[in-house]
Amino acid sequence: MSKRVDQQSVNADQTFILFHTEACHLCEQAQALLDSLSVAYTREDICDSDTFVERYGIRIPVLLRQQDQLELDWPFDIAQLKEFTGA
């Protein structure tokens, strides 16, 4: 499911941001899907920000498309990821 978010504290130079935490097996699965499509993205550990913890704490992994501020929430599959990223 895609959602719009107001994202001001993340580097706007990157097209996609994967919000995650360390040792999160679902986050590792999402990263593997992104890597398999050669999608350029940055990772943002939600533990580095109270705002991110509040927003994404129970939703990670979440992929943010900065162009339009839409989010793709887990679970997503390769087909959904291709559509969301245009890969």
Buried (B, 14 or more C-beta within 10 A) or exposed (E): EBEEBEBEEBEEEEBBBBBBBEEBEEBEBBBEBBEEEEBEBBBBBBEEBEEBBEBBEEEBBBBBBBEEEBBBBBEBEEEBBBEBBEB
